[in-house]
């Protein structure tokens, strides 16, 4: 990613990549939309981001992998499913030369939707 480029939409973000990467990013976007139909799309930290009662997930393309950022709870909850991938506290890397686990991405997004909705409900009860 060039630091100088500012993106205003996920479409604009996706279009900067080669066709095969665009295809992966478009499929990830579709999977997220299906798992979180009420989520809104935005660019945050210059990455495609989905939000519903707070940020749900971010994703981004790099030279050799797709970065997927479901927060630390999303990584921890799916540790077994993500065990073959390089990951950190809040991120996982899906290599471009291996199949992308779209089913796992969908499950993580569903988990994050439930988590954000529970947090929002708990906050509104406190008021």
KAURDA-V974319 format. One record per residue. N is the residue number from 1. RES is the residue in one small letter. PHI is phi as a letter, one per 40 degrees, with the letter a starting at -180 (NA if undefined). Layout:
N,RES,PHI
N,RES,PHI
This chain:
1,x,NA
2,x,c
3,x,c
4,x,c
5,x,c
6,x,b
7,x,b
8,x,b
9,x,a
10,x,c
11,x,d
12,x,d
13,x,c
14,x,c
15,x,c
16,x,c
17,x,c
18,x,c
19,x,d
20,x,c
21,x,c
22,x,d
23,x,c
24,x,c
25,x,c
26,x,c
27,x,c
28,x,c
29,x,d
30,x,c
31,x,c
32,x,c
33,x,d
34,x,c
35,x,c
36,x,b
37,x,c
38,x,c
39,x,c
40,x,b
41,x,c
42,x,a
43,x,b
44,x,b
45,x,f
46,x,f
47,x,b
48,x,d
49,x,b
50,x,b
51,x,b
52,x,a
53,x,f
54,x,h
55,x,c
56,x,c
57,x,a
58,x,b
59,x,a
60,x,a
61,x,b
62,x,b
63,x,d
64,x,b
65,x,a
66,x,b
67,x,c
68,x,b
69,x,b
70,x,c
71,x,g
72,x,c
73,x,c
74,x,c
75,x,c
76,x,c
77,x,c
78,x,b
79,x,d
80,x,c
81,x,c
82,x,b
83,x,d
84,x,c
85,x,b
86,x,c
87,x,a
88,x,b
89,x,d
90,x,b
91,x,a
92,x,b
93,x,b
94,x,b
95,x,d
96,x,c
97,x,c
98,x,b
99,x,c
100,x,c
101,x,c
102,x,d
103,x,c
104,x,c
105,x,d
106,x,c
107,x,c
108,x,c
109,x,c
110,x,d
111,x,d
112,x,c
113,x,d
114,x,c
115,x,c
116,x,c
117,x,c
118,x,c
119,x,c
120,x,c
121,x,c
122,x,c
123,x,c
124,x,c
125,x,c
126,x,c
127,x,c
